[in-house]
Amino acid sequence: MIDSIRVLMASIATILFTVATLMANACVAQTPASVTWQPATAAAMAQSGDNQQQLEAAYHGVNEQERVGLEFLLQNMPVSDLQSLTSDFLVEHVRYAYQVRNEVEWAKQIPEEIFLNNVLPYASINERRDGWRKDFFERFTPLVENCPTAALTATKLNREIFPLLNVRYSTKRPKPDQSPYETIEATVATCTGLSVLLIDACRAVGVPARFAGTPLWSDMSGNHSWVEIWDQDWHVLGAAEQDGDKLDSVWFSQRAAQAKRDEPRHAIYATSFRRTPLRFPLVWDRRNHDVYAVNVTDRYTSRQEPLPDGALRVYFRAISSGTGERQTVQVSIKDAEQREVFHGATKDERFDMNDHLSAALPSGGTYELKALSGGTTATTTFTLTQPEQLVTVEIGEPTDNGRQAPAASQ
């Protein structure tokens, strides 16, 4: 009897051991294989904190080709992204970036380094991280599917997406560093938010694009941001500033030509997702050093157009005396002999705050400016003594005789 019990217990023990072994093997089979990271990726993963499982899941969610891109992102993204981005977010960005590269003929010719640094990244600066890539790919691919080059694709996007999304330039935007969806929701943005939106639209359809700008123009008139796109070389594009299919034709060309490469606040920078020794100066968030950059000043200063001998560039704007907002008015400039030497239209709030009507006039001359608005006239005089001089005329309520009192500042 005792022997029978012993045999039974031994049999039960054997069965339990077998079941336990099978369960253990099943668990192992369901656990993803361990990841062998590149050394640089392993160093980044060590900073991912509690988010490591999400990043490993992303690795298992992409194919072998896409893993090259994923590891590039992990090696170069800010620590805050390492600790917060989800597997779903990363997988979607990586998959759609490679999909468009594999499907579009001109995109197949983009060098690997350009693709990784300027098509693949999910962010340009310190904007909120939005999952825009699949959405923008589906929205904008039909607009540009017949464009034969990256350049023509970018210029068409610049012409069409802002009216399509009902987005326009305005200094009344909620904040400067808006994400694409924040801009779409607000319907307004300044140069920074507009540039981020255009860059993401370009990247979504395969165009290499990056954020560029200066912390302060050399004439001290403020900062500015714009887009650079790559088609055999880097080209300049002003976001929401349409000029047909032209590249490198922007209102700030002359200001950019005066940039100073070795003076950090007056230099011109382009962002780089790949880490570099240089940080992009975020003038709206000076304590943030997460965005890397390259100094591209020389490409802009080499385009400088010489002024005629003895001439200086002067800028004109008209503002409402009631609201202080810029107005579009016709202006005529006459010299001391009452000869018209220039005429044109000033720019209103639809344009960048530093985008002004400009002219090259002989230095030292005294000129009369006449502004015409709604059948009324404002007249003032100014003497041209400084490079990049800004002349402002106020447009107020008309007087009884239909003529406004002169009001100008320089």
C-alpha positions as CSV (number, residue, x, y, z in Angstrom):
1,M,0.0,0.0,0.0
2,I,2.8,2.4,1.0
3,D,4.7,1.5,-2.2
4,S,1.6,2.2,-4.3
5,I,1.2,5.6,-2.7
6,R,4.9,6.4,-3.3
7,V,4.6,5.4,-7.0
8,L,1.4,7.6,-7.3
9,M,3.2,10.6,-5.7
10,A,6.2,10.1,-8.0
11,S,3.9,10.1,-11.0
12,I,2.1,13.3,-9.9
13,A,5.5,15.0,-9.3
14,T,6.6,14.0,-12.8
15,I,3.4,15.3,-14.3
16,L,3.7,18.6,-12.4
17,F,7.3,19.0,-13.5
18,T,6.3,18.4,-17.1
19,V,3.5,21.0,-16.9
20,A,5.8,23.5,-15.3
21,T,8.4,23.0,-18.0
22,L,5.8,23.4,-20.7
23,M,4.5,26.6,-19.2
24,A,8.0,28.0,-18.8
25,N,8.8,27.2,-22.4
26,A,5.5,28.9,-23.5
27,C,6.4,32.0,-21.5
28,V,9.8,32.1,-23.1
29,A,8.3,31.7,-26.5
30,Q,6.0,34.7,-25.9
31,T,8.7,37.0,-24.6
32,P,10.4,39.0,-27.4
33,A,14.0,38.2,-28.1
34,S,16.4,40.4,-26.3
35,V,17.6,43.4,-28.3
36,T,21.3,43.8,-29.2
37,W,21.7,47.5,-29.5
38,Q,24.4,49.4,-31.2
39,P,26.8,50.9,-28.5
40,A,25.5,54.4,-29.1
41,T,21.9,53.2,-28.8
42,A,22.7,51.2,-25.6
43,A,24.1,54.4,-24.1
44,A,20.9,56.3,-24.9
45,M,18.7,53.5,-23.6
46,A,20.5,53.8,-20.3
47,Q,18.8,57.2,-20.0
48,S,15.3,56.0,-20.9
49,G,14.3,55.3,-17.3
50,D,10.9,53.5,-17.0
51,N,10.3,53.9,-20.7
52,Q,12.8,51.3,-21.8
53,Q,10.1,48.7,-22.5
54,Q,8.3,51.0,-24.9
55,L,11.5,51.6,-26.9
56,E,12.3,47.9,-27.0
57,A,8.7,47.3,-28.2
58,A,9.3,49.8,-31.0
59,Y,12.4,47.8,-32.1
60,H,10.3,44.7,-32.4
61,G,7.6,46.6,-34.3
62,V,9.7,47.6,-37.3
63,N,11.6,45.6,-39.9
64,E,15.3,45.3,-40.4
65,Q,15.6,48.3,-42.8
66,E,13.5,50.5,-40.5
67,R,15.6,49.6,-37.4
68,V,18.5,51.6,-38.8
69,G,16.2,54.7,-38.7
70,L,14.8,53.8,-35.3
71,E,18.3,53.5,-33.8
72,F,19.3,56.8,-35.4
73,L,16.4,58.5,-33.6
74,L,17.1,56.8,-30.3
75,Q,20.8,57.8,-30.4
76,N,20.0,61.5,-31.1
77,M,16.7,62.3,-29.5
78,P,16.5,64.4,-26.3
79,V,16.4,62.6,-23.0
80,S,12.9,63.9,-22.4
81,D,11.8,62.0,-25.5
82,L,13.6,58.8,-24.5
83,Q,11.6,58.9,-21.3
84,S,8.2,59.6,-22.8
85,L,7.7,58.6,-26.5
86,T,5.6,55.4,-27.0
87,S,6.2,52.4,-29.2
88,D,3.2,53.3,-31.3
89,F,4.4,56.8,-31.8
90,L,7.8,55.8,-33.0
91,V,6.7,52.8,-35.1
92,E,4.2,54.9,-37.0
93,H,6.8,57.7,-37.7
94,V,9.5,55.3,-38.8
95,R,7.2,53.1,-41.0
96,Y,5.7,55.9,-43.0
97,A,9.0,57.7,-43.5
98,Y,10.5,54.5,-45.1
99,Q,7.3,53.8,-47.0
100,V,7.4,57.1,-48.8
101,R,11.1,56.7,-49.4
102,N,10.5,53.3,-51.0
103,E,7.6,54.4,-53.1
104,V,8.5,57.9,-54.6
105,E,11.0,57.8,-57.4
106,W,12.9,61.0,-56.5
107,A,12.8,60.1,-52.8
108,K,14.8,56.9,-53.6
109,Q,17.7,59.1,-54.7
110,I,18.0,61.0,-51.4
111,P,21.3,60.1,-49.7
112,E,21.0,58.1,-46.5
113,E,22.4,60.8,-44.2
114,I,20.0,63.4,-45.6
115,F,17.1,61.0,-45.2
116,L,17.9,60.1,-41.6
117,N,18.6,63.7,-40.5
118,N,15.9,65.6,-42.5
119,V,13.1,63.3,-43.5
120,L,12.9,60.7,-40.7
121,P,12.8,63.0,-37.5
122,Y,9.4,63.5,-35.9
123,A,10.3,67.0,-34.6
124,S,12.1,70.2,-35.7
125,I,12.7,72.1,-32.5
126,N,11.2,72.0,-29.0
127,E,7.5,71.8,-30.2
128,R,5.0,69.4,-28.6
129,R,5.4,65.9,-30.1
130,D,2.4,65.3,-32.4
131,G,1.7,62.1,-34.3
132,W,1.4,63.9,-37.6
133,R,3.2,61.7,-40.1
134,K,0.5,59.2,-41.1
135,D,-2.1,62.0,-41.1
136,F,0.0,64.3,-43.3
137,F,1.0,61.5,-45.6
138,E,-2.6,60.7,-46.3
139,R,-3.7,64.4,-46.5
140,F,-0.9,65.8,-48.7
141,T,0.3,62.9,-50.9
142,P,-2.7,63.4,-53.3
143,L,-1.7,67.1,-53.7
144,V,1.8,66.3,-54.9
145,E,1.7,62.8,-56.4
146,N,2.5,64.2,-59.8
147,C,5.3,66.4,-58.8
148,P,8.6,65.2,-60.4
149,T,11.1,66.6,-57.9
150,A,11.4,67.4,-54.3
151,A,11.7,71.1,-55.1
152,L,8.4,71.3,-57.0
153,T,6.8,69.2,-54.2
154,A,7.9,71.6,-51.5
155,T,6.8,74.7,-53.4
156,K,3.4,73.2,-54.2
157,L,2.9,72.3,-50.5
158,N,3.8,75.8,-49.5
159,R,1.2,77.3,-51.9
160,E,-1.6,74.9,-51.0
161,I,-1.5,73.5,-47.4
162,F,-2.0,76.8,-45.6
163,P,-5.3,77.8,-47.4
164,L,-6.4,74.1,-47.1
165,L,-5.8,74.1,-43.4
166,N,-7.1,77.6,-42.9
167,V,-3.8,78.7,-41.3
168,R,-2.4,82.2,-41.7
169,Y,0.4,84.4,-40.3
170,S,-0.5,86.4,-37.2
171,T,1.4,87.7,-34.2
172,K,-1.7,86.9,-32.1
173,R,-0.8,83.2,-32.1
174,P,-1.0,81.4,-28.7
175,K,2.8,80.9,-28.5
176,P,5.8,80.9,-30.9
177,D,6.9,77.3,-30.8
178,Q,3.6,75.7,-31.8
179,S,3.4,72.1,-32.9
180,P,1.6,71.4,-36.2
181,Y,-1.7,70.5,-34.6
182,E,-1.5,73.4,-32.2
183,T,-1.2,75.7,-35.3
184,I,-4.0,74.0,-37.1
185,E,-6.2,74.4,-34.0
186,A,-5.3,78.0,-33.5
187,T,-5.5,78.8,-37.3
188,V,-2.7,81.3,-36.8
189,A,1.1,81.2,-36.2
190,T,4.2,83.3,-36.7
191,C,7.2,82.3,-38.7
192,T,8.3,79.6,-36.2
193,G,5.0,77.7,-36.1
194,L,4.4,78.1,-39.8
195,S,7.9,76.7,-40.5
196,V,7.4,73.7,-38.3
197,L,4.1,72.9,-40.0
198,L,5.6,73.2,-43.5
199,I,8.6,71.1,-42.5
200,D,6.4,68.3,-41.2
201,A,4.3,68.4,-44.4
202,C,7.4,68.2,-46.5
203,R,8.8,65.3,-44.5
204,A,5.5,63.4,-44.6
205,V,5.8,63.2,-48.4
206,G,9.5,62.5,-48.5
207,V,11.0,66.0,-49.0
208,P,14.1,66.6,-46.8
209,A,13.4,69.8,-44.8
210,R,14.9,71.5,-41.8
211,F,14.3,74.6,-39.6
212,A,16.5,77.6,-40.1
213,G,16.8,81.0,-38.6
214,T,18.7,83.8,-36.8
215,P,18.3,84.9,-33.2
216,L,18.8,88.5,-34.2
217,W,19.2,90.3,-37.6
218,S,22.4,92.3,-37.7
219,D,20.2,95.5,-38.1
220,M,18.7,94.6,-34.6
221,S,15.2,94.3,-36.1
222,G,14.5,90.9,-34.4
223,N,14.7,87.2,-35.0
224,H,13.3,85.2,-37.9
225,S,12.7,81.5,-38.8
226,W,12.2,79.8,-42.1
227,V,12.5,76.5,-43.9
228,E,15.3,74.9,-45.9
229,I,14.5,72.1,-48.3
230,W,17.0,69.7,-50.0
231,D,17.0,69.0,-53.7
232,Q,20.6,68.2,-54.7
233,D,21.5,71.1,-52.4
234,W,19.8,73.2,-49.7
235,H,17.4,75.9,-50.7
236,V,15.4,78.6,-48.9
237,L,11.7,78.7,-48.6
238,G,9.6,81.1,-46.5
239,A,6.7,79.3,-44.9
240,A,3.3,80.6,-46.2
241,E,5.2,83.0,-48.4
242,Q,4.2,81.8,-51.8
243,D,6.2,82.8,-54.9
244,G,5.2,80.3,-57.5
245,D,7.7,77.5,-57.9
246,K,10.7,79.7,-56.9
247,L,13.2,78.7,-54.3
248,D,15.8,81.0,-52.7
249,S,13.5,84.0,-53.4
250,V,12.5,85.5,-50.0
251,W,11.9,88.9,-48.6
252,F,14.7,88.7,-46.1
253,S,17.5,87.9,-48.6
254,Q,19.3,91.2,-48.0
255,R,19.0,91.0,-44.3
256,A,20.4,87.4,-44.4
257,A,23.2,88.6,-46.5
258,Q,24.3,90.9,-43.7
259,A,24.5,88.0,-41.1
260,K,27.7,87.6,-39.1
261,R,29.0,84.1,-38.9
262,D,31.3,84.5,-35.9
263,E,28.8,86.6,-33.9
264,P,26.4,84.0,-32.4
265,R,23.4,86.3,-32.0
266,H,23.8,87.5,-35.7
267,A,24.6,84.2,-37.3
268,I,22.2,81.9,-39.3
269,Y,21.7,78.4,-38.1
270,A,19.9,75.3,-39.4
271,T,18.7,72.5,-37.1
272,S,20.2,69.0,-37.1
273,F,18.6,66.0,-35.4
274,R,22.0,64.3,-35.4
275,R,24.0,65.7,-32.5
276,T,26.6,68.3,-33.3
277,P,28.9,70.5,-31.2
278,L,26.5,73.5,-31.7
279,R,23.1,74.2,-30.2
280,F,20.3,76.0,-32.0
281,P,19.5,79.3,-30.2
282,L,15.8,79.0,-29.2
283,V,15.1,82.7,-28.5
284,W,11.6,81.8,-27.1
285,D,13.1,79.2,-24.6
286,R,16.7,80.2,-24.0
287,R,17.2,77.6,-21.2
288,N,16.4,74.7,-23.6
289,H,19.6,73.2,-25.2
290,D,18.0,70.1,-26.7
291,V,18.1,71.2,-30.3
292,Y,21.4,70.8,-32.3
293,A,22.5,73.0,-35.2
294,V,24.9,73.8,-37.9
295,N,26.1,77.3,-38.8
296,V,25.0,78.0,-42.4
297,T,25.8,81.8,-42.4
298,D,28.2,81.6,-45.3
299,R,25.6,80.3,-47.7
300,Y,23.5,83.4,-47.1
301,T,26.2,86.1,-47.1
302,S,27.6,84.8,-50.4
303,R,24.3,85.7,-52.0
304,Q,24.6,89.4,-51.1
305,E,23.5,91.8,-53.9
306,P,25.6,94.9,-54.0
307,L,23.8,98.2,-53.6
308,P,24.5,101.0,-56.1
309,D,27.4,103.3,-55.1
310,G,26.3,105.7,-52.4
311,A,23.0,104.1,-51.8
312,L,21.5,102.7,-48.6
313,R,18.5,100.4,-48.2
314,V,15.5,101.9,-46.5
315,Y,12.3,100.1,-45.3
316,F,8.8,101.5,-45.2
317,R,5.7,100.6,-43.1
318,A,2.3,102.1,-42.4
319,I,0.5,101.6,-39.1
320,S,-3.0,102.5,-37.9
321,S,-2.9,105.3,-35.4
322,G,-5.9,103.7,-33.7
323,T,-4.8,100.0,-33.5
324,G,-1.1,100.1,-34.1
325,E,-1.5,97.4,-36.7
326,R,0.3,97.5,-40.0
327,Q,-1.7,98.6,-43.0
328,T,-1.4,98.1,-46.8
329,V,-1.2,101.5,-48.4
330,Q,0.3,102.9,-51.6
331,V,3.4,105.1,-50.9
332,S,5.2,107.4,-53.2
333,I,8.7,108.7,-52.5
334,K,10.0,111.9,-54.0
335,D,13.4,113.5,-53.7
336,A,14.2,117.2,-53.0
337,E,13.5,118.0,-56.6
338,Q,10.0,116.5,-56.3
339,R,10.9,113.7,-58.7
340,E,9.4,110.3,-57.8
341,V,12.2,107.9,-57.1
342,F,10.2,105.0,-55.8
343,H,6.6,103.8,-55.3
344,G,5.1,100.6,-53.9
345,A,2.6,99.1,-51.4
346,T,3.4,98.6,-47.7
347,K,2.6,95.2,-46.1
348,D,-0.1,94.5,-43.5
349,E,-0.4,92.0,-40.7
350,R,-0.6,89.0,-43.1
351,F,3.1,89.3,-43.5
352,D,6.0,88.6,-41.2
353,M,6.5,91.5,-38.7
354,N,9.9,92.3,-40.2
355,D,8.8,92.0,-43.8
356,H,8.6,95.6,-45.1
357,L,8.5,97.4,-48.4
358,S,12.1,98.4,-49.2
359,A,14.1,100.5,-51.6
360,A,17.7,101.5,-52.3
361,L,18.0,105.3,-52.3
362,P,21.0,107.7,-52.4
363,S,22.4,108.2,-48.9
364,G,22.1,111.6,-47.3
365,G,19.1,112.7,-49.3
366,T,15.9,114.2,-47.9
367,Y,12.8,112.6,-49.2
368,E,9.0,113.2,-49.1
369,L,6.9,110.1,-48.4
370,K,3.2,110.3,-49.4
371,A,0.9,107.5,-48.2
372,L,-2.5,107.1,-49.9
373,S,-5.2,105.3,-47.9
374,G,-8.9,105.2,-48.7
375,G,-8.9,108.5,-50.5
376,T,-6.9,110.2,-47.8
377,T,-3.2,111.2,-47.7
378,A,-0.5,111.2,-45.1
379,T,2.7,113.0,-45.9
380,T,6.0,113.3,-44.1
381,T,9.7,113.8,-44.9
382,F,12.8,111.8,-43.8
383,T,16.5,112.0,-44.3
384,L,18.3,108.8,-45.2
385,T,21.4,108.5,-42.9
386,Q,21.5,104.9,-41.6
387,P,21.8,101.5,-43.3
388,E,18.5,99.5,-43.0
389,Q,16.6,102.6,-41.9
390,L,12.9,102.0,-41.1
391,V,10.5,104.8,-41.8
392,T,7.0,104.4,-40.2
393,V,4.0,106.5,-41.2
394,E,0.8,106.5,-39.2
395,I,-2.5,106.3,-40.9
396,G,-5.1,108.1,-38.9
397,E,-8.7,109.3,-39.3
398,P,-9.1,111.8,-42.2
399,T,-9.5,115.5,-41.4
400,D,-12.2,117.6,-42.9
401,N,-10.2,118.4,-46.0
402,G,-9.4,114.7,-46.5
403,R,-5.8,115.2,-45.7
404,Q,-4.1,113.6,-42.6
405,A,-1.5,115.4,-40.5
406,P,2.0,114.1,-41.2
407,A,3.2,111.5,-38.7
408,A,6.4,109.5,-39.2
409,S,9.1,107.9,-37.2
410,Q,12.5,106.7,-38.3
